[in-house]
Structures are given as C-alpha cells and as structure tokens.
Amino acid sequence: MASPGTATVPADQDGVALAEIELCGELIIAASAADGERLSADRIDEVLRVFTDERAVRDL
C-alpha cells in the first residue's frame, strides 16, 4: 500500500499535464485566428494570462 504522501503525486502531475495541454490549445486557437504569420509576445502573454505587475495592478 502506498504511503499517503506518494499517493497524491500522480494526481498533481496529471493536473499539471492537463493545464499544459489546455494552455497549448489556447495558443493554437489564438494562432489559427491571427492575421499574421506569428503571434506577438504580447499576444502570447495575453493568451497565457501572463501579466507584468504594472498591468496586473492597472487591470484590477
């Protein structure tokens, strides 16, 4: 029988993997809707919900 500490590791890894897949899907959707050949760094940050401290504070 696995100890309680190790029993939660696979679930956490699964959650991380699912989150990564979801983020990749969001990027694919954004890329397919983009007019240009590539997404700008700002657009990628927007899709992935990555913000600088200044922008996060401004948007609150």
N, CA, C and O atoms as a GROMACS GRO file, in nm:
protein
  240
    1MET      N    1   0.085  -0.118   0.000
    1MET     CA    2   0.000   0.000   0.000
    1MET      C    3   0.090   0.124   0.000
    1MET      O    4   0.184   0.132   0.078
    2ALA      N    5   0.060   0.221  -0.087
    2ALA     CA    6   0.140   0.343  -0.097
    2ALA      C    7   0.115   0.433   0.022
    2ALA      O    8   0.004   0.439   0.075
    3SER      N    9   0.219   0.503   0.060
    3SER     CA   10   0.201   0.597   0.170
    3SER      C   11   0.118   0.716   0.123
    3SER      O   12   0.117   0.745   0.003
    4PRO      N   13   0.047   0.784   0.213
    4PRO     CA   14  -0.038   0.895   0.173
    4PRO      C   15   0.037   1.004   0.099
    4PRO      O   16  -0.020   1.069   0.011
    5GLY      N   17   0.164   1.027   0.132
    5GLY     CA   18   0.242   1.132   0.068
    5GLY      C   19   0.268   1.104  -0.079
    5GLY      O   20   0.268   1.197  -0.160
    6THR      N   21   0.289   0.979  -0.115
    6THR     CA   22   0.319   0.947  -0.254
    6THR      C   23   0.192   0.924  -0.337
    6THR      O   24   0.197   0.929  -0.459
    7ALA      N   25   0.082   0.901  -0.272
    7ALA     CA   26  -0.042   0.875  -0.345
    7ALA      C   27  -0.092   1.000  -0.418
    7ALA      O   28  -0.165   0.988  -0.516
    8THR      N   29  -0.054   1.119  -0.372
    8THR     CA   30  -0.102   1.241  -0.435
    8THR      C   31  -0.014   1.289  -0.549
    8THR      O   32  -0.055   1.376  -0.625
    9VAL      N   33   0.106   1.235  -0.563
    9VAL     CA   34   0.198   1.282  -0.666
    9VAL      C   35   0.143   1.261  -0.807
    9VAL      O   36   0.144   1.356  -0.886
   10PRO      N   37   0.094   1.142  -0.843
   10PRO     CA   38   0.043   1.126  -0.979
   10PRO      C   39  -0.073   1.221  -1.012
   10PRO      O   40  -0.080   1.272  -1.124
   11ALA      N   41  -0.161   1.246  -0.918
   11ALA     CA   42  -0.273   1.336  -0.943
   11ALA      C   43  -0.221   1.477  -0.971
   11ALA      O   44  -0.272   1.544  -1.060
   12ASP      N   45  -0.122   1.522  -0.896
   12ASP     CA   46  -0.064   1.654  -0.919
   12ASP      C   47   0.001   1.661  -1.056
   12ASP      O   48  -0.013   1.760  -1.127
   13GLN      N   49   0.073   1.556  -1.093
   13GLN     CA   50   0.136   1.552  -1.224
   13GLN      C   51   0.031   1.552  -1.335
   13GLN      O   52   0.050   1.616  -1.438
   14ASP      N   53  -0.078   1.482  -1.314
   14ASP     CA   54  -0.186   1.481  -1.412
   14ASP      C   55  -0.246   1.620  -1.426
   14ASP      O   56  -0.276   1.664  -1.537
   15GLY      N   57  -0.264   1.688  -1.315
   15GLY     CA   58  -0.320   1.822  -1.318
   15GLY      C   59  -0.231   1.919  -1.393
   15GLY      O   60  -0.279   2.002  -1.469
   16VAL      N   61  -0.102   1.909  -1.372
   16VAL     CA   62  -0.006   1.994  -1.442
   16VAL      C   63  -0.008   1.964  -1.591
   16VAL      O   64  -0.010   2.055  -1.673
   17ALA      N   65  -0.009   1.836  -1.624
   17ALA     CA   66  -0.013   1.797  -1.766
   17ALA      C   67  -0.140   1.847  -1.833
   17ALA      O   68  -0.135   1.896  -1.946
   18LEU      N   69  -0.253   1.836  -1.766
   18LEU     CA   70  -0.378   1.885  -1.823
   18LEU      C   71  -0.377   2.036  -1.840
   18LEU      O   72  -0.429   2.087  -1.940
   19ALA      N   73  -0.320   2.108  -1.745
   19ALA     CA   74  -0.310   2.253  -1.756
   19ALA      C   75  -0.221   2.292  -1.874
   19ALA      O   76  -0.253   2.386  -1.947
   20GLU      N   77  -0.111   2.221  -1.893
   20GLU     CA   78  -0.022   2.249  -2.007
   20GLU      C   79  -0.092   2.223  -2.139
   20GLU      O   80  -0.078   2.300  -2.233
   21ILE      N   81  -0.168   2.115  -2.146
   21ILE     CA   82  -0.243   2.083  -2.268
   21ILE      C   83  -0.346   2.192  -2.297
   21ILE      O   84  -0.363   2.233  -2.412
   22GLU      N   85  -0.414   2.238  -2.194
   22GLU     CA   86  -0.513   2.344  -2.210
   22GLU      C   87  -0.447   2.474  -2.261
   22GLU      O   88  -0.501   2.540  -2.350
   23LEU      N   89  -0.332   2.509  -2.204
   23LEU     CA   90  -0.263   2.630  -2.248
   23LEU      C   91  -0.215   2.616  -2.393
   23LEU      O   92  -0.223   2.712  -2.470
   24CYS      N   93  -0.167   2.499  -2.430
   24CYS     CA   94  -0.126   2.477  -2.570
   24CYS      C   95  -0.246   2.491  -2.662
   24CYS      O   96  -0.235   2.549  -2.770
   25GLY      N   97  -0.359   2.438  -2.621
   25GLY     CA   98  -0.481   2.452  -2.700
   25GLY      C   99  -0.521   2.597  -2.718
   25GLY      O  100  -0.562   2.638  -2.827
   26GLU      N  101  -0.510   2.676  -2.611
   26GLU     CA  102  -0.541   2.819  -2.620
   26GLU      C  103  -0.448   2.888  -2.718
   26GLU      O  104  -0.492   2.974  -2.796
   27LEU      N  105  -0.320   2.852  -2.716
   27LEU     CA  106  -0.225   2.911  -2.810
   27LEU      C  107  -0.257   2.871  -2.955
   27LEU      O  108  -0.246   2.953  -3.046
   28ILE      N  109  -0.296   2.747  -2.975
   28ILE     CA  110  -0.331   2.700  -3.109
   28ILE      C  111  -0.453   2.775  -3.161
   28ILE      O  112  -0.456   2.816  -3.278
   29ILE      N  113  -0.552   2.793  -3.077
   29ILE     CA  114  -0.672   2.868  -3.117
   29ILE      C  115  -0.636   3.011  -3.152
   29ILE      O  116  -0.681   3.064  -3.254
   30ALA      N  117  -0.555   3.075  -3.068
   30ALA     CA  118  -0.514   3.213  -3.094
   30ALA      C  119  -0.433   3.223  -3.223
   30ALA      O  120  -0.452   3.316  -3.302
   31ALA      N  121  -0.344   3.128  -3.245
   31ALA     CA  122  -0.261   3.129  -3.366
   31ALA      C  123  -0.346   3.109  -3.491
   31ALA      O  124  -0.320   3.172  -3.593
   32SER      N  125  -0.446   3.025  -3.484
   32SER     CA  126  -0.530   3.000  -3.601
   32SER      C  127  -0.618   3.120  -3.633
   32SER      O  128  -0.661   3.137  -3.748
   33ALA      N  129  -0.647   3.202  -3.533
   33ALA     CA  130  -0.729   3.322  -3.554
   33ALA      C  131  -0.646   3.445  -3.589
   33ALA      O  132  -0.702   3.549  -3.626
   34ALA      N  133  -0.514   3.435  -3.578
   34ALA     CA  134  -0.426   3.551  -3.601
   34ALA      C  135  -0.416   3.582  -3.750
   34ALA      O  136  -0.420   3.492  -3.834
   35ASP      N  137  -0.401   3.710  -3.780
   35ASP     CA  138  -0.385   3.753  -3.918
   35ASP      C  139  -0.244   3.729  -3.969
   35ASP      O  140  -0.226   3.693  -4.085
   36GLY      N  141  -0.145   3.749  -3.885
   36GLY     CA  142  -0.006   3.738  -3.926
   36GLY      C  143   0.045   3.596  -3.923
   36GLY      O  144  -0.028   3.500  -3.895
   37GLU      N  145   0.174   3.586  -3.952
   37GLU     CA  146   0.239   3.455  -3.953
   37GLU      C  147   0.268   3.405  -3.812
   37GLU      O  148   0.270   3.284  -3.787
   38ARG      N  149   0.291   3.499  -3.718
   38ARG     CA  150   0.326   3.462  -3.581
   38ARG      C  151   0.247   3.546  -3.482
   38ARG      O  152   0.199   3.655  -3.514
   39LEU      N  153   0.234   3.492  -3.362
   39LEU     CA  154   0.175   3.570  -3.254
   39LEU      C  155   0.283   3.657  -3.192
   39LEU      O  156   0.397   3.613  -3.175
   40SER      N  157   0.248   3.778  -3.158
   40SER     CA  158   0.344   3.866  -3.090
   40SER      C  159   0.364   3.816  -2.947
   40SER      O  160   0.281   3.743  -2.893
   41ALA      N  161   0.473   3.858  -2.887
   41ALA     CA  162   0.499   3.820  -2.747
   41ALA      C  163   0.388   3.872  -2.658
   41ALA      O  164   0.348   3.804  -2.563
   42ASP      N  165   0.337   3.992  -2.686
   42ASP     CA  166   0.228   4.047  -2.607
   42ASP      C  167   0.101   3.963  -2.620
   42ASP      O  168   0.030   3.941  -2.522
   43ARG      N  169   0.074   3.916  -2.741
   43ARG     CA  170  -0.046   3.834  -2.762
   43ARG      C  171  -0.033   3.699  -2.693
   43ARG      O  172  -0.129   3.647  -2.636
   44ILE      N  173   0.087   3.642  -2.696
   44ILE     CA  174   0.110   3.516  -2.627
   44ILE      C  175   0.089   3.534  -2.477
   44ILE      O  176   0.024   3.452  -2.413
   45ASP      N  177   0.144   3.642  -2.423
   45ASP     CA  178   0.124   3.671  -2.280
   45ASP      C  179  -0.024   3.687  -2.247
   45ASP      O  180  -0.071   3.642  -2.143
   46GLU      N  181  -0.097   3.753  -2.337
   46GLU     CA  182  -0.240   3.773  -2.316
   46GLU      C  183  -0.314   3.640  -2.314
   46GLU      O  184  -0.397   3.615  -2.227
   47VAL      N  185  -0.284   3.554  -2.410
   47VAL     CA  186  -0.350   3.423  -2.418
   47VAL      C  187  -0.318   3.338  -2.296
   47VAL      O  188  -0.405   3.270  -2.243
   48LEU      N  189  -0.191   3.343  -2.251
   48LEU     CA  190  -0.149   3.263  -2.137
   48LEU      C  191  -0.177   3.331  -2.004
   48LEU      O  192  -0.148   3.276  -1.898
   49ARG      N  193  -0.234   3.451  -2.010
   49ARG     CA  194  -0.268   3.529  -1.891
   49ARG      C  195  -0.145   3.557  -1.805
   49ARG      O  196  -0.146   3.542  -1.683
   50VAL      N  197  -0.038   3.599  -1.874
   50VAL     CA  198   0.086   3.638  -1.808
   50VAL      C  199   0.092   3.790  -1.814
   50VAL      O  200   0.088   3.849  -1.922
   51PHE      N  201   0.101   3.854  -1.698
   51PHE     CA  202   0.100   3.998  -1.693
   51PHE      C  203   0.214   4.049  -1.607
   51PHE      O  204   0.256   3.984  -1.511
   52THR      N  205   0.264   4.165  -1.644
   52THR     CA  206   0.362   4.230  -1.558
   52THR      C  207   0.289   4.286  -1.438
   52THR      O  208   0.167   4.301  -1.441
   53ASP      N  209   0.360   4.315  -1.333
   53ASP     CA  210   0.297   4.369  -1.212
   53ASP      C  211   0.220   4.496  -1.243
   53ASP      O  212   0.110   4.516  -1.191
   54GLU      N  213   0.275   4.583  -1.327
   54GLU     CA  214   0.210   4.709  -1.361
   54GLU      C  215   0.075   4.685  -1.429
   54GLU      O  216  -0.025   4.748  -1.395
   55ARG      N  217   0.073   4.594  -1.523
   55ARG     CA  218  -0.051   4.565  -1.595
   55ARG      C  219  -0.152   4.498  -1.504
   55ARG      O  220  -0.271   4.530  -1.511
   56ALA      N  221  -0.109   4.407  -1.421
   56ALA     CA  222  -0.200   4.339  -1.329
   56ALA      C  223  -0.265   4.437  -1.234
   56ALA      O  224  -0.385   4.426  -1.207
   57VAL      N  225  -0.189   4.532  -1.184
   57VAL     CA  226  -0.244   4.632  -1.092
   57VAL      C  227  -0.341   4.722  -1.166
   57VAL      O  228  -0.448   4.756  -1.114
   58ARG      N  229  -0.305   4.762  -1.288
   58ARG     CA  230  -0.389   4.852  -1.367
   58ARG      C  231  -0.524   4.786  -1.399
   58ARG      O  232  -0.627   4.854  -1.399
   59ASP      N  233  -0.524   4.656  -1.426
   59ASP     CA  234  -0.646   4.588  -1.467
   59ASP      C  235  -0.737   4.549  -1.350
   59ASP      O  236  -0.849   4.503  -1.372
   60LEU      N  237  -0.691   4.566  -1.227
   60LEU     CA  238  -0.774   4.528  -1.112
   60LEU      C  239  -0.889   4.620  -1.091
   60LEU      O  240  -0.968   4.601  -0.999
   0.00000   0.00000   0.00000
